[in-house]
Amino acid sequence: MDTTQPRKISVRAVGATLPTLTALRFVAALIVFFSHARYLGLFGDDEVASGFEWLFRQGPISVGFFFVLSGFILAWSARDDDTPPRFWRRRFFKIYPNHILTFLATLVIFATVAQPAVSDDYALANLFLVQSWFPSMEVFSSINPITWTLSCEVLFYFTFPWWKRLIDRIAPARLWLWAGAMVAAVFLIAAVALALPAEPAVPWSQTYSLNQYWLVYVFPPVRIFDFVLGIVLARIVQTGRRLPIGFGGAALLTAVSYVVSTELQGTFSLVALNIVPIGLLVAAGARADIEGRPTFLRWRPIVFAGELSYAFYLWHYLVLFHGLLWLDQRTDLETLPAVGLLLLLLTATVLLAWPTYVLFERPIMRRFAVSRRHRAAVTQPAVAGRDSAAADN
């Protein structure tokens, strides 16, 4: 399809609600949940365990989705009269309260289930969200291990005002070239990582080393290419540029890339093989919502689940791995009991995420995200999914 001719898009559409993207956040969070659940060893049947492991091996696709979506949503909902301090304030009150809540909950869990003592240095790195800058698994996976993604988000948020200003100056006809440059950078990093030492290996894969994994997947300055791609894609949609594929096609392409990257494990499978499909999925999902075309993800319960996704993401690892300790580590179960236990852990995560979002996260955002001086003057569109994506992963 021709990607050079713009399509007309109304000014009102820019900043419109994007329920499909919000719902996709929960789908991505579920993939992360089941990807981490693979390590619990719940299934005693070897064939079932192998199938479950294969099906959810490619959890990294969700993180790439969250990072691209983060850039897209922040650019989509940006206000012309915004300032960096106001933007940073909103982002701080979006990610830090929930992070601190689950950080403290983790310390309580460590004390009650007699986990090994955690280094003060590692704990501080996690608390201040700088852990992903260190190529040590003991550091970037400390306390609540999945918060390494928030460490990346901190860099994204800090640099966003300048990225937005830069990308707004790009001629619409050249936006696809910039998108291609971001994709090329992701592939280049995956190739460069092959030159790094093959040892030590990560515990869960023999296809890449810890150093390769950290550089390609964890290191914030590298993951910023995903984020900037999201900003570029938002401008592509805002300026009415044609997309090469619709939402259904993008979803199918993403499913195919998921299978391919699951089979072809290595440095390219962590991010590169999925970056184009998920970018197109985000852009096509937004375009579908703008044009009012129905998608199966616009059902309100799924959209609300997407709004819970940040809290769900922060709680899920604690529930999975520490919940089993409270359940006497019952693993290697028959298939039906294992499925039942997995659904119990999923339900527990949702039951923690729901009040966290409704009674903690949302009230804090409403009260503190905008200063009193500016609150009366601000008329901010209620963009479904405007709250950062990887903060919402």
TORKOL-4160 file (C-alpha; in steps of 0.2 Angstrom, whole numbers, padded with zeros to 4 digits, m for minus):
393
<pt num="1" X="0000" Y="0000" Z="0000"/>
<pt num="2" X="0006" Y="0017" Z="m0004"/>
<pt num="3" X="0013" Y="0025" Z="0012"/>
<pt num="4" X="0017" Y="0042" Z="0005"/>
<pt num="5" X="0000" Y="0050" Z="0002"/>
<pt num="6" X="m0008" Y="0057" Z="0018"/>
<pt num="7" X="m0026" Y="0053" Z="0023"/>
<pt num="8" X="m0037" Y="0067" Z="0030"/>
<pt num="9" X="m0039" Y="0066" Z="0049"/>
<pt num="10" X="m0049" Y="0078" Z="0058"/>
<pt num="11" X="m0042" Y="0090" Z="0072"/>
<pt num="12" X="m0054" Y="0082" Z="0084"/>
<pt num="13" X="m0048" Y="0065" Z="0081"/>
<pt num="14" X="m0030" Y="0070" Z="0087"/>
<pt num="15" X="m0031" Y="0067" Z="0105"/>
<pt num="16" X="m0046" Y="0056" Z="0104"/>
<pt num="17" X="m0049" Y="0041" Z="0116"/>
<pt num="18" X="m0040" Y="0025" Z="0110"/>
<pt num="19" X="m0049" Y="0010" Z="0119"/>
<pt num="20" X="m0041" Y="m0003" Z="0108"/>
<pt num="21" X="m0024" Y="0002" Z="0113"/>
<pt num="22" X="m0029" Y="0002" Z="0132"/>
<pt num="23" X="m0036" Y="m0015" Z="0130"/>
<pt num="24" X="m0021" Y="m0021" Z="0121"/>
<pt num="25" X="m0011" Y="m0016" Z="0137"/>
<pt num="26" X="m0020" Y="m0030" Z="0147"/>
<pt num="27" X="m0017" Y="m0043" Z="0133"/>
<pt num="28" X="0001" Y="m0039" Z="0134"/>
<pt num="29" X="0001" Y="m0039" Z="0153"/>
<pt num="30" X="m0007" Y="m0057" Z="0153"/>
<pt num="31" X="0007" Y="m0063" Z="0141"/>
<pt num="32" X="0020" Y="m0057" Z="0154"/>
<pt num="33" X="0010" Y="m0065" Z="0168"/>
<pt num="34" X="0010" Y="m0082" Z="0159"/>
<pt num="35" X="0028" Y="m0080" Z="0153"/>
<pt num="36" X="0034" Y="m0078" Z="0171"/>
<pt num="37" X="0022" Y="m0092" Z="0177"/>
<pt num="38" X="0032" Y="m0104" Z="0166"/>
<pt num="39" X="0046" Y="m0104" Z="0179"/>
<pt num="40" X="0034" Y="m0111" Z="0193"/>
<pt num="41" X="0035" Y="m0128" Z="0187"/>
<pt num="42" X="0016" Y="m0131" Z="0190"/>
<pt num="43" X="0013" Y="m0144" Z="0177"/>
<pt num="44" X="0018" Y="m0162" Z="0181"/>
<pt num="45" X="0014" Y="m0168" Z="0164"/>
<pt num="46" X="0030" Y="m0166" Z="0153"/>
<pt num="47" X="0020" Y="m0163" Z="0137"/>
<pt num="48" X="0009" Y="m0150" Z="0145"/>
<pt num="49" X="0023" Y="m0142" Z="0153"/>
<pt num="50" X="0033" Y="m0141" Z="0137"/>
<pt num="51" X="0018" Y="m0134" Z="0127"/>
<pt num="52" X="0015" Y="m0121" Z="0141"/>
<pt num="53" X="0033" Y="m0116" Z="0141"/>
<pt num="54" X="0033" Y="m0114" Z="0122"/>
<pt num="55" X="0017" Y="m0105" Z="0121"/>
<pt num="56" X="0023" Y="m0091" Z="0133"/>
<pt num="57" X="0042" Y="m0091" Z="0130"/>
<pt num="58" X="0041" Y="m0075" Z="0120"/>
<pt num="59" X="0036" Y="m0063" Z="0135"/>
<pt num="60" X="0048" Y="m0050" Z="0129"/>
<pt num="61" X="0036" Y="m0045" Z="0115"/>
<pt num="62" X="0025" Y="m0037" Z="0128"/>
<pt num="63" X="0039" Y="m0026" Z="0134"/>
<pt num="64" X="0043" Y="m0020" Z="0117"/>
<pt num="65" X="0024" Y="m0017" Z="0115"/>
<pt num="66" X="0024" Y="m0007" Z="0131"/>
<pt num="67" X="0039" Y="0004" Z="0126"/>
<pt num="68" X="0032" Y="0008" Z="0109"/>
<pt num="69" X="0015" Y="0011" Z="0116"/>
<pt num="70" X="0022" Y="0023" Z="0129"/>
<pt num="71" X="0030" Y="0034" Z="0116"/>
<pt num="72" X="0014" Y="0034" Z="0105"/>
<pt num="73" X="0002" Y="0038" Z="0119"/>
<pt num="74" X="0013" Y="0052" Z="0127"/>
<pt num="75" X="0015" Y="0060" Z="0110"/>
<pt num="76" X="m0003" Y="0057" Z="0105"/>
<pt num="77" X="m0010" Y="0065" Z="0121"/>
<pt num="78" X="0004" Y="0079" Z="0123"/>
<pt num="79" X="m0003" Y="0097" Z="0125"/>
<pt num="80" X="0004" Y="0112" Z="0116"/>
<pt num="81" X="0005" Y="0122" Z="0131"/>
<pt num="82" X="0013" Y="0109" Z="0142"/>
<pt num="83" X="0030" Y="0112" Z="0150"/>
<pt num="84" X="0044" Y="0099" Z="0155"/>
<pt num="85" X="0041" Y="0101" Z="0173"/>
<pt num="86" X="0022" Y="0099" Z="0172"/>
<pt num="87" X="0025" Y="0083" Z="0161"/>
<pt num="88" X="0038" Y="0076" Z="0173"/>
<pt num="89" X="0027" Y="0079" Z="0188"/>
<pt num="90" X="0012" Y="0069" Z="0180"/>
<pt num="91" X="0024" Y="0055" Z="0176"/>
<pt num="92" X="0031" Y="0055" Z="0193"/>
<pt num="93" X="0014" Y="0053" Z="0201"/>
<pt num="94" X="0009" Y="0040" Z="0189"/>
<pt num="95" X="0024" Y="0028" Z="0191"/>
<pt num="96" X="0031" Y="0031" Z="0208"/>
<pt num="97" X="0017" Y="0029" Z="0221"/>
<pt num="98" X="0013" Y="0011" Z="0214"/>
<pt num="99" X="0031" Y="0007" Z="0213"/>
<pt num="100" X="0034" Y="0012" Z="0231"/>
<pt num="101" X="0019" Y="0003" Z="0237"/>
<pt num="102" X="0025" Y="m0014" Z="0229"/>
<pt num="103" X="0043" Y="m0010" Z="0234"/>
<pt num="104" X="0037" Y="m0010" Z="0253"/>
<pt num="105" X="0026" Y="m0025" Z="0250"/>
<pt num="106" X="0041" Y="m0034" Z="0244"/>
<pt num="107" X="0051" Y="m0030" Z="0259"/>
<pt num="108" X="0037" Y="m0036" Z="0270"/>
<pt num="109" X="0036" Y="m0052" Z="0260"/>
<pt num="110" X="0055" Y="m0055" Z="0262"/>
<pt num="111" X="0053" Y="m0053" Z="0280"/>
<pt num="112" X="0038" Y="m0064" Z="0282"/>
<pt num="113" X="0044" Y="m0079" Z="0271"/>
<pt num="114" X="0062" Y="m0078" Z="0277"/>
<pt num="115" X="0070" Y="m0073" Z="0260"/>
<pt num="116" X="0088" Y="m0070" Z="0259"/>
<pt num="117" X="0094" Y="m0053" Z="0264"/>
<pt num="118" X="0095" Y="m0040" Z="0250"/>
<pt num="119" X="0110" Y="m0028" Z="0248"/>
<pt num="120" X="0106" Y="m0011" Z="0253"/>
<pt num="121" X="0114" Y="m0005" Z="0237"/>
<pt num="122" X="0103" Y="m0016" Z="0226"/>
<pt num="123" X="0088" Y="m0010" Z="0236"/>
<pt num="124" X="0092" Y="0008" Z="0234"/>
<pt num="125" X="0095" Y="0006" Z="0215"/>
<pt num="126" X="0078" Y="m0002" Z="0214"/>
<pt num="127" X="0069" Y="0011" Z="0224"/>
<pt num="128" X="0076" Y="0025" Z="0214"/>
<pt num="129" X="0074" Y="0015" Z="0197"/>
<pt num="130" X="0092" Y="0016" Z="0191"/>
<pt num="131" X="0094" Y="m0003" Z="0192"/>
<pt num="132" X="0094" Y="m0006" Z="0173"/>
<pt num="133" X="0109" Y="0004" Z="0170"/>
<pt num="134" X="0120" Y="m0010" Z="0179"/>
<pt num="135" X="0124" Y="m0026" Z="0169"/>
<pt num="136" X="0122" Y="m0037" Z="0184"/>
<pt num="137" X="0106" Y="m0048" Z="0186"/>
<pt num="138" X="0108" Y="m0046" Z="0205"/>
<pt num="139" X="0105" Y="m0027" Z="0202"/>
<pt num="140" X="0092" Y="m0026" Z="0188"/>
<pt num="141" X="0082" Y="m0040" Z="0195"/>
<pt num="142" X="0082" Y="m0035" Z="0213"/>
<pt num="143" X="0067" Y="m0033" Z="0225"/>
<pt num="144" X="0053" Y="m0033" Z="0212"/>
<pt num="145" X="0062" Y="m0039" Z="0197"/>
<pt num="146" X="0050" Y="m0033" Z="0184"/>
<pt num="147" X="0053" Y="m0015" Z="0189"/>
<pt num="148" X="0068" Y="m0014" Z="0178"/>
<pt num="149" X="0056" Y="m0008" Z="0164"/>
<pt num="150" X="0052" Y="0007" Z="0175"/>
<pt num="151" X="0070" Y="0011" Z="0175"/>
<pt num="152" X="0069" Y="0012" Z="0156"/>
<pt num="153" X="0054" Y="0023" Z="0157"/>
<pt num="154" X="0062" Y="0036" Z="0169"/>
<pt num="155" X="0075" Y="0039" Z="0154"/>
<pt num="156" X="0060" Y="0040" Z="0142"/>
<pt num="157" X="0051" Y="0052" Z="0152"/>
<pt num="158" X="0066" Y="0063" Z="0155"/>
<pt num="159" X="0070" Y="0065" Z="0137"/>
<pt num="160" X="0052" Y="0065" Z="0130"/>
<pt num="161" X="0050" Y="0084" Z="0129"/>
<pt num="162" X="0065" Y="0085" Z="0118"/>
<pt num="163" X="0061" Y="0070" Z="0107"/>
<pt num="164" X="0043" Y="0077" Z="0105"/>
<pt num="165" X="0050" Y="0094" Z="0099"/>
<pt num="166" X="0062" Y="0086" Z="0087"/>
<pt num="167" X="0050" Y="0074" Z="0079"/>
<pt num="168" X="0037" Y="0088" Z="0078"/>
<pt num="169" X="0049" Y="0097" Z="0066"/>
<pt num="170" X="0051" Y="0082" Z="0054"/>
<pt num="171" X="0042" Y="0085" Z="0038"/>
<pt num="172" X="0027" Y="0072" Z="0037"/>
<pt num="173" X="0033" Y="0065" Z="0021"/>
<pt num="174" X="0049" Y="0060" Z="0030"/>
<pt num="175" X="0041" Y="0052" Z="0045"/>
<pt num="176" X="0042" Y="0034" Z="0038"/>
<pt num="177" X="0061" Y="0036" Z="0035"/>
<pt num="178" X="0063" Y="0040" Z="0054"/>
<pt num="179" X="0052" Y="0025" Z="0059"/>
<pt num="180" X="0064" Y="0015" Z="0048"/>
<pt num="181" X="0079" Y="0022" Z="0056"/>
<pt num="182" X="0073" Y="0017" Z="0073"/>
<pt num="183" X="0069" Y="m0001" Z="0067"/>
<pt num="184" X="0086" Y="m0002" Z="0059"/>
<pt num="185" X="0094" Y="0004" Z="0076"/>
<pt num="186" X="0085" Y="m0010" Z="0085"/>
<pt num="187" X="0092" Y="m0023" Z="0073"/>
<pt num="188" X="0109" Y="m0015" Z="0073"/>
<pt num="189" X="0110" Y="m0017" Z="0092"/>
<pt num="190" X="0105" Y="m0035" Z="0091"/>
<pt num="191" X="0119" Y="m0038" Z="0078"/>
<pt num="192" X="0132" Y="m0029" Z="0089"/>
<pt num="193" X="0127" Y="m0039" Z="0104"/>
<pt num="194" X="0133" Y="m0055" Z="0095"/>
<pt num="195" X="0151" Y="m0048" Z="0097"/>
<pt num="196" X="0149" Y="m0049" Z="0116"/>
<pt num="197" X="0155" Y="m0064" Z="0126"/>
<pt num="198" X="0144" Y="m0079" Z="0126"/>
<pt num="199" X="0147" Y="m0082" Z="0144"/>
<pt num="200" X="0139" Y="m0081" Z="0157"/>
<pt num="201" X="0123" Y="m0088" Z="0151"/>
<pt num="202" X="0106" Y="m0082" Z="0158"/>
<pt num="203" X="0097" Y="m0096" Z="0168"/>
<pt num="204" X="0083" Y="m0097" Z="0156"/>
<pt num="205" X="0091" Y="m0098" Z="0139"/>
<pt num="206" X="0107" Y="m0105" Z="0131"/>
<pt num="207" X="0105" Y="m0094" Z="0115"/>
<pt num="208" X="0111" Y="m0078" Z="0122"/>
<pt num="209" X="0123" Y="m0072" Z="0137"/>
<pt num="210" X="0119" Y="m0061" Z="0151"/>
<pt num="211" X="0129" Y="m0047" Z="0143"/>
<pt num="212" X="0120" Y="m0049" Z="0127"/>
<pt num="213" X="0103" Y="m0050" Z="0136"/>
<pt num="214" X="0107" Y="m0034" Z="0146"/>
<pt num="215" X="0113" Y="m0024" Z="0131"/>
<pt num="216" X="0099" Y="m0029" Z="0119"/>
<pt num="217" X="0084" Y="m0030" Z="0131"/>
<pt num="218" X="0087" Y="m0020" Z="0148"/>
<pt num="219" X="0099" Y="m0006" Z="0145"/>
<pt num="220" X="0089" Y="0010" Z="0144"/>
<pt num="221" X="0098" Y="0020" Z="0131"/>
<pt num="222" X="0095" Y="0005" Z="0119"/>
<pt num="223" X="0077" Y="0003" Z="0123"/>
<pt num="224" X="0074" Y="0021" Z="0119"/>
<pt num="225" X="0073" Y="0017" Z="0101"/>
<pt num="226" X="0057" Y="0007" Z="0104"/>
<pt num="227" X="0050" Y="0023" Z="0113"/>
<pt num="228" X="0055" Y="0035" Z="0100"/>
<pt num="229" X="0047" Y="0024" Z="0087"/>
<pt num="230" X="0031" Y="0026" Z="0096"/>
<pt num="231" X="0033" Y="0045" Z="0095"/>
<pt num="232" X="0036" Y="0044" Z="0077"/>
<pt num="233" X="0021" Y="0033" Z="0074"/>
<pt num="234" X="0010" Y="0044" Z="0084"/>
<pt num="235" X="0015" Y="0058" Z="0072"/>
<pt num="236" X="0012" Y="0047" Z="0057"/>
<pt num="237" X="m0006" Y="0044" Z="0063"/>
<pt num="238" X="m0009" Y="0062" Z="0068"/>
<pt num="239" X="m0003" Y="0069" Z="0051"/>
<pt num="240" X="m0014" Y="0056" Z="0042"/>
<pt num="241" X="0000" Y="0046" Z="0033"/>
<pt num="242" X="m0006" Y="0030" Z="0026"/>
<pt num="243" X="m0002" Y="0014" Z="0035"/>
<pt num="244" X="0003" Y="m0001" Z="0025"/>
<pt num="245" X="m0009" Y="m0013" Z="0035"/>
<pt num="246" X="m0025" Y="m0012" Z="0045"/>
<pt num="247" X="m0028" Y="m0018" Z="0062"/>
<pt num="248" X="m0033" Y="m0036" Z="0058"/>
<pt num="249" X="m0018" Y="m0038" Z="0047"/>
<pt num="250" X="m0006" Y="m0030" Z="0060"/>
<pt num="251" X="m0013" Y="m0042" Z="0073"/>
<pt num="252" X="m0010" Y="m0057" Z="0062"/>
<pt num="253" X="0007" Y="m0051" Z="0058"/>
<pt num="254" X="0011" Y="m0049" Z="0076"/>
<pt num="255" X="0005" Y="m0067" Z="0080"/>
<pt num="256" X="0016" Y="m0073" Z="0066"/>
<pt num="257" X="0031" Y="m0064" Z="0072"/>
<pt num="258" X="0028" Y="m0070" Z="0090"/>
<pt num="259" X="0029" Y="m0088" Z="0083"/>
<pt num="260" X="0044" Y="m0085" Z="0073"/>
<pt num="261" X="0054" Y="m0076" Z="0087"/>
<pt num="262" X="0048" Y="m0090" Z="0099"/>
<pt num="263" X="0057" Y="m0103" Z="0087"/>
<pt num="264" X="0072" Y="m0092" Z="0082"/>
<pt num="265" X="0079" Y="m0088" Z="0100"/>
<pt num="266" X="0094" Y="m0077" Z="0101"/>
<pt num="267" X="0098" Y="m0058" Z="0102"/>
<pt num="268" X="0086" Y="m0054" Z="0087"/>
<pt num="269" X="0071" Y="m0063" Z="0096"/>
<pt num="270" X="0072" Y="m0052" Z="0111"/>
<pt num="271" X="0066" Y="m0036" Z="0102"/>
<pt num="272" X="0071" Y="m0034" Z="0084"/>
<pt num="273" X="0060" Y="m0048" Z="0076"/>
<pt num="274" X="0044" Y="m0041" Z="0084"/>
<pt num="275" X="0047" Y="m0022" Z="0083"/>
<pt num="276" X="0039" Y="m0019" Z="0066"/>
<pt num="277" X="0023" Y="m0029" Z="0069"/>
<pt num="278" X="0020" Y="m0021" Z="0086"/>
<pt num="279" X="0023" Y="m0004" Z="0079"/>
<pt num="280" X="0011" Y="m0007" Z="0066"/>
<pt num="281" X="m0001" Y="m0015" Z="0078"/>
<pt num="282" X="m0001" Y="0001" Z="0089"/>
<pt num="283" X="m0003" Y="0013" Z="0074"/>
<pt num="284" X="m0017" Y="0003" Z="0066"/>
<pt num="285" X="m0026" Y="0001" Z="0083"/>
<pt num="286" X="m0026" Y="0020" Z="0085"/>
<pt num="287" X="m0032" Y="0022" Z="0067"/>
<pt num="288" X="m0046" Y="0010" Z="0069"/>
<pt num="289" X="m0052" Y="0019" Z="0085"/>
<pt num="290" X="m0050" Y="0036" Z="0076"/>
<pt num="291" X="m0061" Y="0030" Z="0062"/>
<pt num="292" X="m0074" Y="0022" Z="0073"/>
<pt num="293" X="m0071" Y="0005" Z="0066"/>
<pt num="294" X="m0075" Y="m0009" Z="0078"/>
<pt num="295" X="m0062" Y="m0020" Z="0085"/>
<pt num="296" X="m0064" Y="m0035" Z="0097"/>
<pt num="297" X="m0055" Y="m0026" Z="0110"/>
<pt num="298" X="m0067" Y="m0011" Z="0113"/>
<pt num="299" X="m0078" Y="m0021" Z="0125"/>
<pt num="300" X="m0078" Y="m0010" Z="0141"/>
<pt num="301" X="m0073" Y="m0024" Z="0153"/>
<pt num="302" X="m0057" Y="m0027" Z="0143"/>
<pt num="303" X="m0053" Y="m0009" Z="0142"/>
<pt num="304" X="m0055" Y="m0007" Z="0161"/>
<pt num="305" X="m0044" Y="m0022" Z="0163"/>
<pt num="306" X="m0031" Y="m0012" Z="0152"/>
<pt num="307" X="m0033" Y="0002" Z="0164"/>
<pt num="308" X="m0028" Y="m0010" Z="0178"/>
<pt num="309" X="m0013" Y="m0016" Z="0169"/>
<pt num="310" X="0001" Y="m0005" Z="0177"/>
<pt num="311" X="m0005" Y="m0011" Z="0195"/>
<pt num="312" X="m0007" Y="m0029" Z="0188"/>
<pt num="313" X="0010" Y="m0029" Z="0181"/>
<pt num="314" X="0018" Y="m0023" Z="0197"/>
<pt num="315" X="0009" Y="m0036" Z="0208"/>
<pt num="316" X="0010" Y="m0051" Z="0197"/>
<pt num="317" X="0028" Y="m0057" Z="0200"/>
<pt num="318" X="0025" Y="m0055" Z="0219"/>
<pt num="319" X="0009" Y="m0065" Z="0218"/>
<pt num="320" X="0017" Y="m0079" Z="0207"/>
<pt num="321" X="0033" Y="m0082" Z="0216"/>
<pt num="322" X="0029" Y="m0078" Z="0234"/>
<pt num="323" X="0011" Y="m0084" Z="0233"/>
<pt num="324" X="0017" Y="m0101" Z="0230"/>
<pt num="325" X="0028" Y="m0100" Z="0246"/>
<pt num="326" X="0012" Y="m0097" Z="0256"/>
<pt num="327" X="0004" Y="m0111" Z="0246"/>
<pt num="328" X="0018" Y="m0123" Z="0252"/>
<pt num="329" X="0026" Y="m0123" Z="0235"/>
<pt num="330" X="0014" Y="m0135" Z="0227"/>
<pt num="331" X="0021" Y="m0139" Z="0210"/>
<pt num="332" X="0022" Y="m0153" Z="0197"/>
<pt num="333" X="0003" Y="m0155" Z="0198"/>
<pt num="334" X="m0009" Y="m0164" Z="0188"/>
<pt num="335" X="m0015" Y="m0153" Z="0173"/>
<pt num="336" X="m0032" Y="m0148" Z="0180"/>
<pt num="337" X="m0026" Y="m0144" Z="0198"/>
<pt num="338" X="m0011" Y="m0134" Z="0190"/>
<pt num="339" X="m0023" Y="m0124" Z="0179"/>
<pt num="340" X="m0034" Y="m0121" Z="0194"/>
<pt num="341" X="m0019" Y="m0115" Z="0204"/>
<pt num="342" X="m0013" Y="m0104" Z="0189"/>
<pt num="343" X="m0031" Y="m0096" Z="0188"/>
<pt num="344" X="m0031" Y="m0094" Z="0207"/>
<pt num="345" X="m0014" Y="m0084" Z="0206"/>
<pt num="346" X="m0021" Y="m0074" Z="0191"/>
<pt num="347" X="m0037" Y="m0070" Z="0201"/>
<pt num="348" X="m0027" Y="m0065" Z="0216"/>
<pt num="349" X="m0016" Y="m0053" Z="0205"/>
<pt num="350" X="m0032" Y="m0045" Z="0198"/>
<pt num="351" X="m0039" Y="m0043" Z="0215"/>
<pt num="352" X="m0024" Y="m0034" Z="0221"/>
<pt num="353" X="m0023" Y="m0023" Z="0205"/>
<pt num="354" X="m0041" Y="m0018" Z="0206"/>
<pt num="355" X="m0041" Y="m0008" Z="0222"/>
<pt num="356" X="m0023" Y="m0002" Z="0219"/>
<pt num="357" X="m0029" Y="0006" Z="0204"/>
<pt num="358" X="m0046" Y="0012" Z="0210"/>
<pt num="359" X="m0042" Y="0017" Z="0228"/>
<pt num="360" X="m0023" Y="0022" Z="0226"/>
<pt num="361" X="m0016" Y="0025" Z="0209"/>
<pt num="362" X="m0031" Y="0035" Z="0202"/>
<pt num="363" X="m0034" Y="0046" Z="0217"/>
<pt num="364" X="m0016" Y="0050" Z="0218"/>
<pt num="365" X="m0016" Y="0055" Z="0200"/>
<pt num="366" X="m0031" Y="0066" Z="0202"/>
<pt num="367" X="m0025" Y="0074" Z="0217"/>
<pt num="368" X="m0006" Y="0077" Z="0214"/>
<pt num="369" X="m0003" Y="0075" Z="0195"/>
<pt num="370" X="m0008" Y="0093" Z="0191"/>
<pt num="371" X="m0003" Y="0107" Z="0203"/>
<pt num="372" X="m0017" Y="0117" Z="0210"/>
<pt num="373" X="m0012" Y="0133" Z="0201"/>
<pt num="374" X="m0014" Y="0124" Z="0184"/>
<pt num="375" X="m0028" Y="0112" Z="0188"/>
<pt num="376" X="m0042" Y="0125" Z="0185"/>
<pt num="377" X="m0034" Y="0130" Z="0168"/>
<pt num="378" X="m0031" Y="0113" Z="0162"/>
<pt num="379" X="m0044" Y="0105" Z="0151"/>
<pt num="380" X="m0036" Y="0088" Z="0147"/>
<pt num="381" X="m0044" Y="0075" Z="0136"/>
<pt num="382" X="m0048" Y="0059" Z="0144"/>
<pt num="383" X="m0037" Y="0048" Z="0133"/>
<pt num="384" X="m0040" Y="0030" Z="0136"/>
<pt num="385" X="m0022" Y="0023" Z="0138"/>
<pt num="386" X="m0014" Y="0040" Z="0141"/>
<pt num="387" X="m0005" Y="0034" Z="0156"/>
<pt num="388" X="0012" Y="0027" Z="0150"/>
<pt num="389" X="0012" Y="0010" Z="0143"/>
<pt num="390" X="0027" Y="0002" Z="0150"/>
<pt num="391" X="0022" Y="0010" Z="0166"/>
<pt num="392" X="0006" Y="0001" Z="0162"/>
<pt num="393" X="0015" Y="m0015" Z="0157"/>
